[in-house]
Amino acid sequence: MLRPGLFTRALALAAACASVCAQASDMPRIAEQNGHYALMVDGSPYLMLAGQAQNSSNYPAALPKVWAALRDAHANTLEIPVAWEQIEPKEGKFDFGWVDTLVKQARENKVRLVLLWFGTWKNTGPAYAPEWVKLDNARFPRMVNKDGKPDCCLSPFGVQTREADKRAFVALMTHLKQIDGERHTAIMVQVENEVGSYKLARDYAPAAEAAYRQPVPAAVLARQQPPAGRPRQGSWREVYGDFAEQYFHAWAIASYIEDIAKAGRAVCDLPMYVNNALRDPGTPGQPAAPFKDDFASGGPTFDVLGIYKAAAPHIDFVGPDIYMPESNKVAANLERFQQPGNALLVPEMGNAPGYARYVWQILGRGAMGVAPFGIDYADYSNYPLGSPYTDKRMVEPFAQVYAAFAPMQRQWARWAFEGRTHGVAEGDDRAPQTLALQGWKATVSFREFQFGEREWLHDKSDYPLGTDKPNGGLALAQLGPDEFLVVGQRARLKVSGAGANAGKPSMWARVEEGHFEPDGRWVMERVWNGDQTDYGLNLPATPTVLKVRMGTY
């Protein structure tokens, strides 16, 4: 058996963490310790294995196809829109029938909810605002370009727009408190969706122009440093130079969102976040370039997180919507958004098969959760952005990964909160990757046969079936100095000494394959040895969970 003391102590630490973090109220919340984050649900860390429904599946008749896809995906959480036009089709008259049905069916299906408030902005536009809002420019003004012509986007300086959106959002949160205040079926809320404006750096209407000429607020200056050589106070242009219009627009939108989120949380204090339609991540550690019509200006891109933190303190975090399939860009975006003060959660990701491997990397990095978009059997595909399939073939790559995490989602969330987890996804270059662990170094390679070494092959172009495209990944939790929980697929793991163990001969002391029961109990199914360990731990195409102990001699 694995040495019981270390594993028992790891579980004891997790229990102590849950005890410390739980407060008098079990209201869902975001907790932080030592730079690591957890989504606390029912008083303990919760790993969000989510799926987001299609945009137009926010009606009762569409839900059966959503629940079916979530079941097949082994998901525990549904992200789904609540549209402003849906709950307030006529001004001042609210209809929460959709919300009631959604919450009731979520409970029946044992799924938690993240509500997506599609209000003033959805993908920068006003499509989900009621007609009485989006067709009345006099009361609810649109942004204006430099030539004085109106843009599609509603202006963040529209006072009546902000007040109307806030009233509707408060009504929604009040109703949610009434029907779900003690059950917490809904665990989080996204405020607006992929805000900003394309091809327009900011609003140029008179109210926006007047605000642009004002001094940069002190709270923004404290979090968003000026470019080198610029003054540390003054107008937006004086302080931020070529970045001024984008930064100003980010402040205007974030301030608008803050007003709505603050009012909503006053009646139902659920965690709230905003999501971002990404700009190119560039090279982490290097500054971003000024806006050049190449992304949605004013959105919460990685380079303006400081502005959003300053202007919208009632927003818990900014999440990246990952639709860039290249492995180097996925890694760079995760690094860009996993910053001090910003918890990592991926609220949207492509549902094409190639994205499934990134779940290992995302959850291994300590993310609170992930949600592929379009986990829904509606007869609609967003190919080529996502999968061409609308049936179980679309869900299956993600279902394999989720099924591995689902029985241990609470344990994994605790380990991530304690900073124990690591993860890799097979890169487009198919190259081995290393993980720096406490006292050990892990090397993960891909496209390996389970027996032997690659140099033994007569035909060096021979690779295992099913590996034509990158689809491997691995996540690892260090439970003790020499003990690890490993889960993954299509990957080979080798571990060697580092730090205090550097230079010492080492070996697998024990490798157990097994699973976790719902009560958190580990069940050993068999012990790996001989051929199964002589060439590293070769995780097959079916995701496999191993408990590993290393030894030195």
C-alpha positions in Angstrom: 0.0 0.0 0.0 1.0 3.6 -0.4 2.5 5.1 2.8 -0.7 6.2 4.6 0.8 8.9 6.7 1.6 11.4 3.9 -1.7 10.9 2.1 -3.6 11.2 5.4 -1.8 14.4 6.2 -2.6 15.8 2.8 -6.3 15.1 3.3 -6.1 16.6 6.8 -4.6 19.7 5.4 -7.4 19.9 2.8 -10.0 19.5 5.5 -8.3 22.2 7.6 -8.3 24.5 4.6 -12.0 23.9 4.0 -12.7 24.6 7.7 -10.6 27.8 7.7 -12.2 29.1 4.4 -15.8 28.3 5.3 -17.6 31.2 6.8 -20.8 31.6 8.7 -22.6 31.9 5.4 -22.2 29.2 2.7 -22.9 31.7 0.0 -20.7 30.9 -3.0 -17.6 33.1 -3.1 -14.1 33.4 -4.4 -11.4 32.7 -1.8 -7.7 33.4 -1.9 -4.7 32.1 0.0 -1.0 32.5 -0.8 -1.9 33.6 -4.4 -4.1 30.6 -5.1 -7.8 30.7 -5.6 -10.9 28.6 -5.1 -14.5 28.9 -6.0 -16.2 28.1 -2.6 -19.5 26.3 -3.0 -21.3 24.9 0.1 -18.3 25.9 2.1 -15.5 24.1 0.3 -13.6 24.4 -3.0 -15.5 23.4 -6.1 -14.0 22.5 -9.5 -16.2 23.8 -12.2 -16.4 21.2 -15.0 -18.7 23.2 -17.1 -20.3 23.5 -20.5 -21.7 26.7 -22.0 -25.0 26.3 -24.0 -25.5 27.9 -27.4 -26.5 31.5 -27.3 -30.1 30.8 -28.4 -30.7 27.8 -26.0 -31.9 30.1 -23.3 -35.6 29.0 -23.6 -37.4 26.1 -21.9 -38.0 24.1 -25.1 -34.3 24.1 -25.8 -33.2 22.7 -22.4 -33.6 19.0 -23.0 -30.8 19.0 -25.6 -28.7 21.0 -23.2 -29.1 18.6 -20.3 -28.5 15.6 -22.5 -25.2 17.1 -23.7 -24.1 18.0 -20.2 -24.8 14.5 -19.0 -22.8 13.0 -21.8 -20.0 15.4 -21.0 -19.9 14.5 -17.2 -20.3 18.2 -16.5 -21.3 19.6 -13.2 -22.1 23.2 -14.2 -24.0 24.9 -17.0 -23.2 28.4 -18.2 -26.3 29.8 -19.9 -27.7 33.3 -20.9 -30.4 35.3 -19.2 -31.1 38.0 -21.7 -32.4 41.4 -20.8 -34.9 41.3 -23.7 -36.2 38.0 -22.2 -37.0 39.2 -18.7 -38.1 42.8 -19.5 -39.7 42.8 -23.0 -41.7 45.8 -22.0 -40.2 48.5 -19.8 -40.9 47.9 -16.1 -42.7 44.6 -16.7 -40.6 41.6 -15.7 -41.1 38.0 -16.6 -38.9 35.4 -14.8 -40.5 32.3 -16.1 -37.3 31.3 -17.9 -35.3 31.7 -14.7 -37.7 29.6 -12.7 -37.7 26.8 -15.2 -34.0 26.9 -15.6 -33.3 26.7 -11.8 -35.9 23.9 -11.3 -34.5 21.8 -14.1 -30.9 22.4 -13.0 -31.8 21.0 -9.6 -33.5 18.0 -11.2 -30.4 17.3 -13.3 -28.0 17.9 -10.3 -26.2 20.7 -12.2 -25.1 24.1 -10.9 -25.6 27.2 -12.9 -23.6 30.2 -13.9 -25.9 32.9 -15.3 -24.7 35.0 -18.2 -26.3 38.4 -18.1 -26.7 39.5 -21.7 -27.7 43.1 -21.1 -26.3 46.3 -22.7 -23.5 44.4 -24.4 -23.2 40.9 -25.9 -20.1 40.5 -28.1 -19.9 44.3 -27.9 -23.4 44.8 -29.5 -26.9 45.5 -28.1 -28.6 42.5 -29.7 -29.9 41.1 -26.4 -31.2 44.4 -25.1 -35.0 44.9 -25.3 -36.3 46.6 -28.5 -37.4 49.6 -26.4 -33.7 50.1 -25.6 -31.8 49.1 -28.7 -34.1 51.0 -31.1 -34.3 54.3 -29.2 -31.1 56.2 -29.7 -32.5 59.3 -28.1 -32.9 57.7 -24.7 -30.2 55.1 -25.1 -27.4 56.6 -27.1 -24.9 54.7 -29.2 -21.2 55.3 -29.3 -20.2 58.0 -31.9 -17.1 57.9 -34.1 -14.8 60.8 -34.9 -17.0 61.9 -37.7 -20.0 62.1 -35.4 -21.7 59.1 -36.9 -23.3 56.5 -34.5 -21.8 53.1 -34.0 -23.6 49.9 -33.3 -22.4 49.7 -29.7 -24.4 51.4 -26.9 -22.4 54.1 -25.2 -21.0 53.5 -21.7 -21.9 57.2 -21.1 -25.6 56.6 -21.7 -27.0 57.5 -18.2 -30.5 56.1 -18.9 -29.0 53.0 -20.5 -27.0 52.3 -17.4 -29.9 52.9 -15.0 -32.3 50.7 -17.1 -29.7 47.9 -17.3 -29.1 48.2 -13.5 -32.8 48.1 -12.7 -33.3 44.9 -14.7 -30.2 43.3 -13.3 -31.2 44.1 -9.7 -34.7 42.7 -10.4 -33.1 39.5 -11.7 -30.8 39.2 -8.7 -33.7 39.9 -6.3 -35.8 37.2 -7.9 -32.8 34.8 -7.8 -32.4 35.5 -4.1 -36.0 34.7 -3.5 -36.0 31.3 -5.4 -32.5 30.2 -4.8 -31.1 32.1 -1.8 -30.7 29.0 0.4 -30.1 26.4 -2.3 -27.3 28.1 -4.3 -28.1 26.3 -7.6 -26.7 29.4 -9.2 -23.2 29.8 -8.1 -21.9 32.7 -10.1 -22.9 35.5 -12.6 -21.2 36.9 -15.6 -22.0 40.6 -16.1 -22.4 41.5 -19.8 -20.5 39.5 -22.4 -17.3 40.2 -24.3 -17.5 44.0 -24.0 -15.6 46.6 -25.9 -15.8 47.9 -29.5 -14.2 46.8 -32.7 -12.7 49.3 -35.2 -13.5 52.1 -32.8 -11.1 53.0 -30.0 -13.6 54.8 -27.8 -16.8 56.9 -27.8 -16.3 60.4 -29.2 -19.7 61.8 -28.2 -19.7 65.1 -26.1 -20.0 63.4 -22.7 -17.2 61.0 -23.5 -15.0 63.8 -24.9 -15.5 65.8 -21.7 -14.6 62.8 -19.5 -11.5 62.1 -21.7 -10.1 65.5 -20.9 -10.4 65.0 -17.2 -7.5 63.8 -15.0 -7.0 60.0 -14.8 -8.6 58.8 -11.6 -6.1 58.1 -8.7 -7.4 54.5 -8.4 -6.5 53.8 -12.0 -3.1 55.4 -11.7 -2.4 53.2 -8.7 -2.9 50.0 -10.7 -2.1 50.9 -14.3 1.3 52.3 -14.7 2.0 54.9 -17.4 4.5 54.0 -20.2 8.1 54.8 -19.6 8.8 58.6 -19.7 5.1 59.6 -19.3 3.9 61.9 -16.4 2.3 60.1 -13.5 -0.7 62.4 -13.5 -2.7 64.5 -15.9 -5.3 63.8 -18.6 -5.7 60.4 -20.2 -3.7 61.5 -23.2 -1.0 63.2 -21.1 -0.5 60.1 -18.9 -0.9 57.2 -21.3 0.0 58.6 -24.7 -0.7 56.2 -27.5 -2.6 53.9 -25.1 -4.9 56.6 -23.9 -8.0 56.0 -25.9 -8.0 52.2 -25.2 -7.3 52.7 -21.5 -10.0 55.4 -21.2 -12.5 53.2 -23.0 -11.7 50.3 -20.6 -12.2 52.6 -17.6 -15.6 53.8 -19.0 -16.9 50.3 -19.6 -15.5 48.9 -16.4 -17.1 51.8 -14.4 -20.5 51.0 -16.1 -20.2 47.3 -15.2 -19.2 48.1 -11.7 -22.4 50.1 -11.1 -24.5 47.2 -12.3 -22.5 44.5 -10.4 -22.4 46.5 -7.2 -26.2 47.0 -7.2 -26.8 43.3 -8.0 -24.5 42.1 -5.3 -26.2 44.3 -2.8 -29.3 42.1 -3.1 -27.7 38.7 -3.9 -24.0 38.5 -3.2 -22.9 35.9 -5.7 -19.4 36.0 -7.3 -19.3 38.0 -10.5 -16.9 38.2 -13.4 -16.4 39.5 -16.9 -15.1 37.6 -19.9 -12.8 38.8 -22.6 -12.6 38.3 -26.4 -8.8 38.0 -26.6 -6.3 40.1 -28.3 -3.1 38.3 -29.4 -1.2 37.5 -26.3 2.2 38.3 -27.6 5.1 37.2 -25.4 4.3 37.1 -21.7 6.5 39.5 -19.8 6.6 41.9 -22.8 4.3 45.0 -23.0 1.3 45.0 -25.3 1.2 47.3 -28.3 -1.3 50.1 -28.6 -4.8 49.5 -30.2 -4.6 49.2 -33.9 -8.1 48.0 -34.8 -7.0 44.4 -34.1 -9.2 43.6 -31.0 -12.1 45.0 -29.1 -10.9 48.2 -27.5 -12.2 48.8 -24.0 -12.7 45.1 -23.3 -10.9 43.5 -20.3 -7.8 42.4 -22.3 -4.8 41.2 -20.3 -3.1 44.6 -20.6 -5.9 46.5 -18.9 -6.6 44.2 -16.0 -5.3 46.9 -13.6 -7.9 49.3 -14.9 -10.7 46.8 -14.5 -9.6 46.0 -11.0 -9.5 49.8 -10.1 -12.8 50.7 -11.7 -14.8 47.5 -11.0 -14.0 46.2 -7.5 -17.2 44.2 -7.3 -16.0 42.1 -10.3 -14.0 39.1 -8.8 -12.0 38.2 -11.9 -11.6 38.5 -15.6 -11.7 35.3 -17.6 -10.2 34.6 -21.0 -12.4 33.2 -23.8 -10.0 30.9 -25.6 -10.7 30.5 -29.3 -7.1 30.6 -30.5 -6.2 26.9 -31.1 -2.5 27.3 -31.2 -0.8 25.7 -28.2 1.7 28.5 -27.7 -1.1 31.1 -27.7 -3.2 29.1 -25.2 -0.2 28.9 -22.9 0.5 32.6 -23.3 -3.1 33.6 -22.6 -3.3 31.5 -19.5 -0.1 33.1 -18.2 -1.4 36.6 -19.1 -4.6 36.2 -17.2 -3.3 34.2 -14.2 -1.9 37.3 -12.6 -1.6 38.3 -8.9 -5.1 39.5 -7.9 -6.8 37.7 -10.8 -8.1 34.2 -10.3 -7.9 31.9 -13.4 -11.2 30.5 -14.8 -11.8 29.9 -18.5 -15.5 30.8 -19.1 -15.4 29.9 -22.8 -13.3 27.7 -25.0 -13.7 26.2 -28.4 -15.4 22.8 -28.5 -13.4 21.5 -31.4 -11.6 18.2 -30.5 -8.2 19.9 -30.3 -9.2 22.0 -27.4 -10.0 19.1 -25.1 -6.3 18.5 -24.3 -6.1 22.0 -22.8 -8.4 21.0 -20.0 -5.4 19.1 -18.5 -3.3 22.2 -18.7 -5.9 24.6 -17.4 -6.9 22.6 -14.4 -3.3 21.7 -13.7 -2.5 25.4 -13.5 -4.9 25.7 -10.6 -7.9 27.2 -12.5 -11.2 27.2 -10.7 -12.9 25.7 -13.8 -13.3 25.6 -17.5 -16.3 25.7 -19.9 -16.1 24.6 -23.6 -18.7 26.6 -25.6 -21.6 24.8 -27.3 -22.0 21.8 -25.1 -25.5 21.5 -26.4 -27.2 19.2 -28.9 -29.0 22.1 -30.7 -28.8 21.7 -34.4 -26.2 24.4 -34.8 -22.4 24.3 -35.2 -20.0 27.2 -35.1 -17.5 25.3 -37.2 -14.7 26.2 -38.1 -14.4 28.1 -34.8 -15.6 24.9 -33.0 -16.6 21.4 -33.7 -18.4 20.4 -36.9 -20.6 18.0 -34.9 -23.7 18.6 -32.9 -24.1 15.2 -31.4 -22.1 13.0 -29.0 -19.1 13.1 -31.3 -18.7 16.8 -30.3 -18.9 16.1 -26.6 -16.8 12.9 -26.4 -13.2 14.5 -26.3 -14.2 16.6 -23.3 -16.3 13.9 -21.7 -13.2 11.7 -21.4 -11.3 14.4 -19.5 -14.3 15.4 -17.3 -15.0 11.8 -16.4 -11.5 11.5 -15.0 -11.9 14.6 -12.8 -15.5 14.3 -11.8 -15.2 11.8 -9.0 -12.4 13.8 -7.4 -13.5 17.3 -8.3 -13.7 18.5 -4.7 -10.3 17.0 -3.9 -8.7 18.5 -7.0 -10.2 21.9 -6.2 -8.6 21.7 -2.7 -5.3 20.7 -4.0 -5.3 23.5 -6.5 -6.2 25.9 -3.7 -3.2 24.7 -1.8 -0.9 25.2 -4.8 -0.2 21.5 -5.3 -1.3 21.1 -8.9 0.5 21.2 -12.3 -0.5 20.4 -15.8 0.5 20.2 -19.4 -1.2 19.8 -22.8 0.6 18.3 -25.8 2.0 21.2 -27.9 1.7 21.7 -31.6 5.4 20.9 -31.8 4.8 17.5 -30.0 7.9 18.1 -27.9 8.5 16.8 -24.3 7.7 19.2 -21.5 9.0 19.4 -17.9 7.4 20.3 -14.6 9.4 21.6 -11.6 8.1 19.8 -8.5 9.2 19.9 -4.9 12.3 17.6 -4.8 11.5 16.2 -8.3 11.4 17.0 -12.0 8.7 15.5 -14.1 9.2 15.0 -17.9 6.1 14.4 -20.0 6.5 13.2 -23.6 3.9 12.3 -26.2 3.4 10.0 -29.2 5.2 7.2 -27.3 4.5 3.5 -27.5 3.8 2.0 -24.1 6.7 -0.4 -24.4 10.3 0.5 -25.0 12.0 3.7 -26.1 11.7 5.5 -29.4 15.3 5.0 -30.4 14.6 1.2 -30.5 12.2 1.6 -33.4 13.4 0.5 -36.8 10.9 2.9 -38.4 11.3 6.2 -36.7 8.2 7.5 -38.5 6.1 4.9 -36.7 3.7 6.4 -34.1 0.8 5.0 -32.0 -2.6 4.9 -33.5 -4.8 7.9 -32.8 -1.9 10.4 -32.4 -2.0 12.0 -35.8 -2.9 15.3 -34.1 -2.0 16.7 -30.7 -4.4 15.2 -28.1 -2.4 14.2 -25.0 -2.3 15.9 -21.6 -1.6 15.3 -18.0 -2.4 16.9 -14.7 -0.5 16.2 -11.4 -1.0 17.0 -7.7 1.9 16.7 -5.3 0.3 15.2 -2.2 3.5 14.9 -0.2 7.3 15.1 -0.6 7.4 11.9 -2.6 3.7 11.2 -3.4 1.7 12.3 -6.4 -1.8 12.0 -7.9 -1.5 11.7 -11.7 -4.3 11.8 -14.2 -4.1 12.1 -18.0 -4.1 10.4 -21.4 -1.8 9.7 -24.3 1.3 10.9 -22.3 4.4 9.3 -20.9 5.6 10.5 -17.4 9.1 10.1 -16.1 10.2 11.5 -12.7 13.8 12.2 -11.6 15.3 13.7 -8.5 15.8 17.5 -8.2 16.5 19.8 -5.3 17.1 17.7 -2.2 16.9 14.6 -4.3 19.2 15.7 -7.1 21.8 13.1 -7.9 20.2 10.4 -5.9 19.2 7.2 -7.7 15.4 6.9 -7.6 12.6 4.5 -8.7 8.9 4.1 -8.6 8.2 2.8 -5.0 4.6 2.1 -5.8 2.2 3.0 -8.5 -1.5 2.3 -8.0 -4.2 2.7 -10.6 -7.7 3.4 -9.1 -10.4 5.9 -8.6 -12.1 8.1 -6.0 -15.5 7.2 -4.5 -18.0 10.1 -4.0 -17.1 10.2 -0.4 -13.4 11.0 -1.3 -12.1 7.5 -0.6 -9.4 6.2 -2.9 -10.0 2.7 -4.3 -7.0 0.9 -5.6 -7.8 -1.3 -8.7 -4.3 -2.6 -9.5 -0.6 -2.0 -9.0 1.5 -1.0 -12.0 5.0 -2.7 -12.2 7.3 -4.4 -14.7 6.5 -3.5 -18.3 3.9 -0.9 -17.0 6.7 1.1 -15.2 10.0 0.2 -16.9 9.7 2.9 -19.5 7.9 5.6 -17.5 4.2 5.7 -16.8 2.4 5.5 -20.1 -1.1 6.8 -19.8 -3.3 5.3 -22.5 -6.0 6.9 -24.7 -8.6 6.4 -22.0 -7.8 8.9 -19.1 -6.3 7.0 -16.2 -5.8 8.0 -12.5 -2.6 6.9 -10.7 -1.4 7.4 -7.2 2.4 7.4 -7.2 5.1 7.2 -4.6 8.7 7.8 -5.5 11.7 6.4 -3.6 15.5 6.9 -3.5 18.2 4.5 -2.7 
